[in-house]
Amino acid sequence: MTDDASDGYRTIHDLAGDERPREKLLQHGPAVLSDAELIAIIAGSGTRGENVIDLARNLLDLHGGLGGLLRADAKSLQRTRGLGPAKAAQLAAAIELGRRMPRIDAEARPLLTSPEAVYGYLRGRLQGRSREELHILCADSGGRLLGTPTVVPGSVHSVPLRMADIFREAIVLDASAVVLAHNHPSGRATPSPRDIELTREIAGTAASLDLRLSDHVVIAGDRYVSMKREGLLGA
């Protein structure tokens, strides 16, 4: 019998506790999980020679990412190796719930048309954080929140950014605009030169995707700065 580890294969049990999707979600919340990790929790288990995270990644690749997966039906899901009828039904049910979310009464969704509203919505989530976090909020044409914020965790002084992380949900949700907010654990809400540079780069990428960067709010305790209000979003 061959040793799976010798082939570079790791089961989900070989991962450190904070690398396992379920434990990671319970400890840090669902927003920090990747698309593949969230799908892995729904799928539950992988197959011999392929752990559940690899199965989820293959599923995303097969359908061209989360957007393609949202258009898949139960029968097409079953064509993925490792997804039998039960797992395909679970995933199809989760996808359908995602499709129904935009139908929720618009008035029940937070309005994000002012920095005060963004600050009020996120203040409690960012209060007391010792590390920076970037919160990405997608909005419809009326400025109301779509879905749930995407959270990109960082270090004491910075957040590692990829454009794909910023715009993935906006594209899937067919959003009209994106609002960014991040915290400064230092207690100073003034945007850094790097904050300004990255924000302008993000605004340019948003425009190329037919999206609008509505604002980038820097939050530090009971203070906040709107980069839009300060004229820092660029042309």
N, C-alpha and C positions, 0 to 999 in steps of 0.2 A: 504494500500500500504506500503510495507517495504521500509525502508530507506537504499539505497545502501551503504552509509558510515558506517552503523552499521554492515555490513557484511565484512568490511575491503576493499571494492571495491572503487577505486577512478577513476573517469573519467579523461580524459586528461586535462580537464579544472580545475580539483582540484589540479593539479601540479603547483608548483611555476613557474613563467615565464621562468626562466633559466633552468628548468627541462624539459620543453616541447621540443621535438626534433626539431621542425621547428625554434623556437626562439633560441634554443641553437646553431643550425647550423649558423643562421644569425649573431649571436653575436660572436661566437668563430671559425667558419669554420667547414667543414664536417669532418676533420681528428679527432676531439675529440669525435665524436659520436660513440657509439657502433654499432655493426652489427644490433641489434634489433631496435635501434633508427633510423638508415638509412632506414631500411625496413618499419618502421612505417610511415615515411614521404611519401614513395611511396604508401603505402596502404591507407593513408589518414584518415581512421576512423575505430573504432572497432565495437563491437556489444553490445547489451544490456547485462550488466554483465561482459564485458571484454573490457578494453580499448585497444587502437591500439598498445601500446607497449607490452602488454601481448599477444595480437594476434601475433605480430611479434616474440616474444620469443617462443610461442608454435609452430609457423611455423618452426623456426630453430630447435627446439627439434624434431619435427616430421621427419625432413629430415636429422638429424644427423649433424647439424651445417651448416655453410656457404658453405663448400665444397659440401655437399649433395644437398643443395638448388641450387647451380650452375648447377647441373645435372638434375634438375627437369624441366618438361615441363608444359605448361599451364593447361593441363587436370589434372595432378597430383596436381597442386597447388590448383585447385578448390575443392579438397577433404578436404581442411582445413576449419574448421568451421569459417565462417565470410569472406571467400574469394569467392565472386561471380565471374561471368565471367569478369566484368569490372576490378576489382582489380587484378584478376589473370593475365589478359592481360597486365596491367601496370607493374606488377612485372616481368612477362616473358620478356617483352620488355627491362626492365632494366638489367635483367640477360644476355640477348643476347648482349647488348652493352658491358657488362663486358667481355663476351667471345671474342668479336671482338677486344678488346683493344690490346692484344698481337700482333695482325696483323699489328699494326702501324709500319711503317718503322723503323727498329732498329736504323738507323743513326740519327733519330729524338729524340731518348731517351738519356738522359745524361749518360756519361761514368763515372763510379765511381771507377776506378782502382787505384786512388792515393788520398792521404789525401788532396792534393791541390784541386782536383776536388770536393771532398765532401764538403770542406770548401767553395769553390766558389758557389756551388749549394745551400748551406744552410745559408750562411752568412746573406743574406738579410732577411731571415725568422726569424733568431734568434737575430738579432741586436736590442738592446734596451729592450729585455725581462727582466722583473724584477723577474721572477720565472724560475726555471729549466724546461726544456722540453727535453724528449728523442724522437729523430726522428729515426724511424726504416725504412731502405731502403732495398728493395728486389732487387736482381740483377740476371741476367741470366748468363749463362756460360761464356759469353764474358765480363761480368762486367757492362752491361748496365741496367739502372733502369727499373724495372717492376712495373706497377701500379703507385700508388701515395704513398708517405711516410705515415706511421702510426705515429701519434703523441701521446705520453703519457705525459699529463701535470703533473707538480709537484709543490713543494713549493719553497721557497727561497733557501733551502739548499739541497733538495733531490727530487727524483722521485720514487713513489711507483711502484714496478715492479712485474709482474707475467709472468712466462715463456710463458703462453698461449698467452699473449698480444704480446710478441716478435715474436713468430713463426707462429701465426695464418695465416697471409697474405702470408708468405713465402710458407706455405704448400698449400694454395689455389691456388697460382700463379705458383706452381711447380718451385720455384726459386732454383738456385744453391747456392746462397750465400746471406748473410745478412750483411749490413753495419749499424753500430750504430753511432749516434752522439748526444751529448747533450751539453748544454751551462752551463757556470758558471757565473751567474750574478755578482759574486764578482770581476770579471775582471782577475782572475788568471786561466790560462788554465791547470795548473798542475793537473793530475788525483789524486783524493784522494785515500787513502788506500781502502775505501769502493768501489770506482769506479773500482779499480783493482780486488778486490775480486769478485765482481759481474760479471765483464767482463769475468773472467776466468771460472766462473760457467756457464755463457751463452755460452761460446765457447765449453765447454764440452757437454752441452745439444744439441747444434747445431750439433756436430759430431755424437751424438747418433741418430739424425734425418736425417743423410746423407746430412747435410747442412754444409756450411763453414762460420764462422764469419771472414769476410775479414778484418775488422778494427773497431775500436771504436775511434772516433775523438772527442776530447773535445775542445769546441769553447768558447772563451772569448773575445768579441769585435773583434779586428783585430789580435788576436793571436789564435793559435790552436796547439794541440798536438795530434799526431797519436800514439795510444797505440801499434799498430803493429810495427811502426818504432822504438819505444822505447823498444820493446821486452817484452811488458806487457800483451800479450794475453794468455800466458801460453803455455804449451807443445802442 
